[in-house]
């Protein structure tokens, strides 16, 4: 099976290639998962990383596993060390939380917008050990609440705000 990326997905993939931490703020349905999976497969193929975790809401986990299954065999072989898990299981499972992940992807990253929540604290602490950190969402904040950006950008770079 061959997957053809649209131009905007190719652009997203290029942005990921250029950075170790990045936010893909793309509208719902524009296809953030495929460029991200291609990028992870590439990083594993060049031995830049050995594992990755994708943390997503329960409602979007199926899209990740479906898209992994759709990947061409040449890419899919590198995705066997990718774990897809939902936000609530991460902070409740010390084995997952305490592992070192080379790459962490937060799907629907607005799920950590409340900086004092257990899930937000957990994934932000996990990010300090990861070489690559990416956040994906179509709705980074709601109703103009600028403070909702803080936890998401802190995940990408803990020193970003000084």
Residue frames relative to the residue before (quaternion, step in Angstrom):
aa qw qx qy qz dx dy dz
X 1.0000 0.0000 0.0000 0.0000 0.00 0.00 0.00
X 0.1978 -0.7858 0.5790 0.0904 3.54 -0.88 0.93
X 0.1831 -0.7637 0.6120 0.0936 3.53 -0.94 0.93
X 0.1554 -0.7764 0.6057 0.0786 3.54 -0.85 0.97
X 0.2946 -0.7566 0.5607 0.1625 3.54 -0.72 1.10
X 0.4496 -0.6487 0.5433 0.2860 3.54 -1.13 0.74
X 0.6963 -0.4812 0.3252 0.4218 3.58 -1.24 0.36
X 0.6748 0.4864 -0.3124 0.4589 3.61 0.90 -0.85
X 0.6305 0.5089 -0.3354 0.4805 3.61 1.13 -0.55
X 0.6114 0.5313 -0.3405 0.4774 3.58 1.09 -0.68
X 0.6340 0.5214 -0.3137 0.4773 3.57 1.06 -0.82
X 0.6427 0.5154 -0.3174 0.4697 3.59 0.96 -0.85
X 0.6501 0.5139 -0.3108 0.4655 3.58 0.93 -0.88
X 0.6396 0.5215 -0.3229 0.4633 3.59 0.97 -0.84
X 0.6393 0.5214 -0.3245 0.4628 3.60 0.96 -0.82
X 0.6485 0.5075 -0.3162 0.4711 3.59 0.98 -0.81
X 0.6362 0.5467 -0.3234 0.4378 3.58 1.01 -0.79
X 0.7047 0.4905 -0.2499 0.4475 3.56 1.09 -0.75
X 0.7961 0.2829 -0.1119 0.5231 3.60 1.19 -0.36
X 0.4096 -0.6943 0.5308 0.2615 3.56 -1.17 0.56
X 0.7612 0.1472 -0.1165 0.6208 3.57 1.26 -0.25
X 0.1650 0.7992 -0.5534 0.1666 3.55 -0.77 1.02
X 0.2820 -0.7340 0.5953 0.1651 3.54 -1.24 0.61
X 0.1467 -0.7482 0.6414 0.0858 3.55 -0.87 1.00
X 0.0226 -0.7818 0.6219 -0.0383 3.55 -0.23 1.30
X 0.2040 0.7746 -0.5550 0.2243 3.54 0.11 1.37
X 0.6149 -0.5847 0.3951 0.3520 3.54 -1.07 0.82
X 0.6141 -0.5373 0.4350 0.3807 3.53 -1.24 0.55
X 0.8130 0.2750 -0.2137 0.4666 3.53 -1.01 0.90
X 0.5575 0.6235 -0.3949 0.3801 3.60 1.23 0.01
X 0.5487 -0.6708 0.3714 0.3332 3.59 1.24 0.00
X 0.1214 0.8101 -0.5577 0.1342 3.55 0.53 1.18
X 0.6151 0.5988 -0.3539 0.3711 3.60 1.07 -0.65
X 0.6755 0.5257 -0.3168 0.4086 3.61 0.81 -0.90
X 0.6859 0.4451 -0.3282 0.4731 3.66 0.74 -0.82
X 0.6239 0.5390 -0.3394 0.4528 3.57 1.09 -0.68
X 0.6680 0.4896 -0.3019 0.4720 3.60 0.93 -0.84
X 0.6159 0.5275 -0.3434 0.4739 3.60 1.01 -0.75
X 0.6631 0.5121 -0.3009 0.4555 3.56 0.96 -0.88
X 0.6523 0.5004 -0.3151 0.4741 3.59 0.92 -0.86
X 0.6406 0.5187 -0.3242 0.4642 3.59 0.93 -0.86
X 0.6404 0.5199 -0.3213 0.4652 3.58 1.00 -0.80
X 0.6647 0.5091 -0.3108 0.4498 3.59 0.85 -0.93
X 0.6594 0.4837 -0.3050 0.4880 3.58 1.01 -0.78
X 0.6569 0.5392 -0.3184 0.4200 3.61 0.94 -0.86
X 0.7314 0.3739 -0.2357 0.5194 3.60 1.10 -0.58
X 0.4841 -0.7042 0.3931 0.3396 3.58 1.34 0.32
X 0.3291 0.7338 -0.5153 0.2962 3.56 1.11 0.69
X 0.7687 0.0630 -0.0373 0.6354 3.57 1.18 -0.66
X 0.3039 -0.7492 0.5520 0.2043 3.56 -1.24 0.38
X 0.8002 0.0911 -0.0626 0.5895 3.58 1.22 -0.30
X 0.0804 -0.7716 0.6282 0.0600 3.53 -1.33 0.26
X 0.1563 -0.7530 0.6297 0.1097 3.52 -1.24 0.54
X 0.1608 -0.7478 0.6391 0.0802 3.50 -1.04 0.91
X 0.1207 -0.7894 0.6011 0.0304 3.53 -0.60 1.18
X 0.0713 0.8158 -0.5563 0.1415 3.53 -0.60 1.21
X 0.5781 -0.5275 0.4595 0.4201 3.57 -1.22 0.27
X 0.6476 -0.5313 0.3775 0.3948 3.57 -1.14 0.60
X 0.6658 0.5410 -0.3005 0.4168 3.58 0.99 -0.82
X 0.7476 0.3729 -0.2300 0.4991 3.64 1.12 -0.41
X 0.4291 0.7159 -0.4636 0.2973 3.61 1.22 -0.08
X 0.6244 0.5623 -0.3372 0.4245 3.58 1.01 -0.75
X 0.6175 0.5440 -0.3436 0.4524 3.58 1.06 -0.70
X 0.6527 0.5109 -0.3174 0.4607 3.58 1.00 -0.78
X 0.6921 0.4541 -0.2980 0.4754 3.60 0.80 -0.90
X 0.6143 0.5397 -0.3423 0.4629 3.61 1.06 -0.69
X 0.7000 0.4621 -0.2768 0.4688 3.58 0.88 -0.92
X 0.5869 0.5364 -0.3738 0.4775 3.60 1.10 -0.55
X 0.6615 0.5068 -0.3013 0.4634 3.59 0.95 -0.86
X 0.6768 0.5004 -0.2859 0.4581 3.60 1.11 -0.65
X 0.5079 0.6729 -0.4218 0.3335 3.59 1.19 -0.36
X 0.5562 -0.5865 0.4564 0.3719 3.59 -1.10 0.60
X 0.6337 -0.5672 0.3591 0.3843 3.63 -1.03 0.71
X 0.6261 0.5551 -0.3405 0.4289 3.59 1.05 -0.70
X 0.7023 0.3990 -0.2475 0.5351 3.60 1.19 -0.52
X 0.6352 0.5789 -0.3240 0.3955 3.56 0.95 -0.94
X 0.5970 0.5874 -0.3646 0.4069 3.59 1.04 -0.71
X 0.6882 0.4783 -0.2796 0.4685 3.59 1.11 -0.63
X 0.6601 0.5400 -0.3029 0.4254 3.58 1.21 -0.35
X 0.4261 0.7184 -0.4653 0.2930 3.61 1.20 0.15
X 0.6992 0.4223 -0.2702 0.5097 3.61 1.21 -0.37
X 0.4899 0.6186 -0.4467 0.4217 3.55 1.19 0.60
X 0.1818 -0.7755 0.6002 0.0729 3.54 -0.83 1.06
X 0.1281 -0.7568 0.6372 0.0692 3.56 -0.96 0.93
X 0.0983 0.8001 -0.5759 0.1360 3.55 -0.64 1.15
X 0.4421 -0.6900 0.4895 0.2980 3.57 -1.12 0.48
X 0.7133 -0.5019 0.3039 0.3833 3.53 -1.25 0.61
X 0.7066 0.4893 -0.2883 0.4220 3.58 0.79 -0.97
X 0.6483 0.5127 -0.3306 0.4556 3.60 1.08 -0.58
X 0.5741 0.6202 -0.3860 0.3699 3.59 1.06 -0.64
X 0.7713 0.3646 -0.2226 0.4719 3.59 0.61 -1.05
X 0.6445 0.5105 -0.3251 0.4673 3.59 1.24 -0.18
X 0.7190 0.3870 -0.2322 0.5285 3.61 1.24 -0.20
X 0.3210 -0.7906 0.4889 0.1814 3.59 -0.11 1.25
X 0.6045 0.5626 -0.3737 0.4224 3.63 1.01 -0.66
X 0.6701 0.4638 -0.2913 0.5011 3.59 0.99 -0.79
X 0.6750 0.5241 -0.2825 0.4357 3.53 0.86 -1.05
X 0.7522 0.4161 -0.2154 0.4633 3.58 0.89 -0.91
X 0.5041 0.6375 -0.4365 0.3860 3.60 1.21 -0.22
X 0.3719 -0.6695 0.5815 0.2744 3.52 -1.28 0.35
X 0.1237 -0.7864 0.6047 0.0249 3.52 -0.73 1.15
X 0.4323 -0.7131 0.4929 0.2481 3.55 -0.83 1.00
X 0.7864 0.0894 -0.0207 0.6109 3.56 1.12 -0.74
X 0.0514 -0.7812 0.6221 0.0098 3.56 -0.91 0.96
X 0.0918 -0.7741 0.6261 0.0169 3.54 -0.88 1.05
X 0.1482 -0.7644 0.6218 0.0843 3.55 -0.90 0.95
X 0.1732 -0.7633 0.6164 0.0858 3.55 -0.55 1.18
X 0.8023 0.0841 -0.1353 0.5753 3.55 -0.97 0.90
X 0.0074 -0.8736 0.4859 -0.0260 3.54 0.88 1.08
X 0.5162 0.6195 -0.4339 0.4018 3.59 1.18 -0.24
X 0.5052 0.6516 -0.4162 0.3833 3.60 1.29 -0.14
X 0.7165 0.3755 -0.2664 0.5241 3.61 1.23 -0.19
X 0.2990 0.8161 -0.4620 0.1766 3.59 1.25 0.28
X 0.6699 0.4424 -0.3075 0.5108 3.61 1.11 -0.51
X 0.3489 -0.8130 0.4294 0.1812 3.55 -0.12 1.33
X 0.7028 0.4592 -0.2794 0.4660 3.61 1.12 -0.43
X 0.4916 0.6657 -0.4412 0.3472 3.62 1.22 -0.08
X 0.6233 -0.5548 0.3977 0.3814 3.58 -1.17 0.54
X 0.6593 0.5084 -0.3228 0.4503 3.58 0.89 -0.86
X 0.6587 0.5106 -0.3138 0.4550 3.59 0.94 -0.84
X 0.6637 0.4992 -0.3045 0.4664 3.59 0.88 -0.92
X 0.6484 0.5418 -0.3102 0.4357 3.57 0.96 -0.89
X 0.7397 0.4110 -0.2566 0.4670 3.59 0.64 -1.03
X 0.6175 0.5236 -0.3599 0.4637 3.59 1.09 -0.54
X 0.6359 0.4978 -0.3322 0.4873 3.60 1.05 -0.63
X 0.6161 0.5430 -0.3371 0.4603 3.60 1.02 -0.78
X 0.6549 0.5594 -0.3157 0.3980 3.56 0.96 -0.88
X 0.5854 0.6054 -0.3774 0.3852 3.59 1.11 -0.52
X 0.7063 0.4329 -0.2558 0.4983 3.59 1.23 -0.42
X 0.6212 0.5736 -0.3322 0.4181 3.60 1.24 -0.27
X 0.4425 -0.6901 0.5121 0.2563 3.54 -1.03 0.83
X 0.7805 0.1966 -0.0870 0.5870 3.58 1.06 -0.82
X 0.0091 0.7944 -0.6042 0.0617 3.55 -0.92 1.03
X 0.0334 0.8071 -0.5855 0.0681 3.54 -0.77 1.07
X 0.1320 -0.7645 0.6251 0.0858 3.54 -1.13 0.72
X 0.1081 -0.7885 0.6053 0.0149 3.53 -1.05 0.90
X 0.3120 0.7338 -0.5756 0.1814 3.57 -0.93 0.85
X 0.3772 -0.6919 0.5645 0.2457 3.51 -1.27 0.41
X 0.7615 0.2664 -0.1482 0.5720 3.56 1.28 -0.30
X 0.0984 -0.8503 0.5144 0.0510 3.61 0.35 1.19
X 0.7919 0.0225 -0.0382 0.6090 3.59 1.18 -0.42
X 0.2838 -0.7528 0.5680 0.1738 3.52 -1.26 0.42
X 0.8739 0.0719 -0.0640 0.4764 3.52 -1.14 0.74
X 0.6786 -0.5439 0.2974 0.3940 3.59 0.96 0.79
X 0.4172 0.6994 -0.4800 0.3262 3.60 1.17 0.41
X 0.2529 -0.8254 0.4888 0.1258 3.55 0.09 1.31
X 0.5850 0.5988 -0.3746 0.3987 3.61 1.11 -0.57
X 0.5652 0.6087 -0.3825 0.4046 3.60 1.22 -0.35
X 0.5812 0.5675 -0.3733 0.4481 3.60 1.23 -0.29
X 0.5564 0.6699 -0.3920 0.2967 3.59 1.01 -0.79
X 0.7210 0.4447 -0.2735 0.4556 3.62 0.62 -1.06
X 0.6400 0.5319 -0.3288 0.4464 3.57 1.01 -0.77
X 0.7149 0.4193 -0.2609 0.4951 3.59 0.88 -0.87
X 0.5799 0.5527 -0.3710 0.4697 3.59 1.17 -0.48
X 0.5935 0.5499 -0.3525 0.4703 3.58 1.10 -0.66
X 0.6877 0.4862 -0.2820 0.4595 3.59 0.91 -0.90
X 0.7901 -0.0772 0.1084 0.5983 3.57 0.97 -0.90
X 0.3453 -0.7906 0.4702 0.1860 3.57 -0.25 1.27
X 0.7218 0.4261 -0.2549 0.4821 3.60 1.14 -0.45
X 0.3618 0.7866 -0.4539 0.2106 3.57 1.28 0.04
X 0.7673 0.3302 -0.1887 0.5163 3.59 1.02 -0.69
X 0.6015 -0.5917 0.3530 0.4044 3.57 1.23 0.31
